[in-house]
Amino acid sequence: MHTPTDSNTLPQGFPRPDAEGHERSDIAVKWVFACVVAFFASGIAIHFIIAGQLFHLSKQSPPRDQWARSGTFRPSMEQAKNFPRLQVSPPADLEAFLAREEAELHSYGWINKTAGVVRIPIERAIEMIAEKRLGPGTNGIQKSGSALQLQQSRPLTHQRETRESQ
């Protein structure tokens, strides 16, 4: 039979009566101390190595980019034409654009001189199209009056068409 002082009967976590000090098999204190000293010494050594490299690099001339242009870049007249221009005043530019468009709409000019294509004023183009569509002899449609007159003449035209078809 086991006695209560026996180490096998004590619950886990209670000190054993025959144990002295700490467990020597877990960790060696001198190795922990040696690792801390080695880490500290290597940190200091790394600082000195980097400081030496920076000192050595500061004495050398800076590296030169072989693709960089020497001096400041000043484009020639040919190159300056190819650069995009900044828009200084958008409202003024829009006004000038609209003025050019209006001038083209209301004037004669060449579109393609070799092919004989011309530009005519918009008012004249509208008149020409209106004459072509409403002119006499095109699909039997004659120029007529107002919308009211067209509506009043419609039933008569419809009645004539139905009589003629019968």
Buried (B, 14 or more C-beta within 10 A) or exposed (E): EEEEEEEEEEEEEEEEEEEEEEEEEEEEEEEEEEEEEEEEEEEEEEEEEEEEEEEEEEEEEEEEEEEEEEEEEEEEEEEEEEEEEEEEEEEEEEEEEEEEEEEEEEEEEEEEEEEEEEBEBEEEEEEEEEEEEEEEEEEEEEEEEEEEEEEEEEEEEEEEEEEEEE
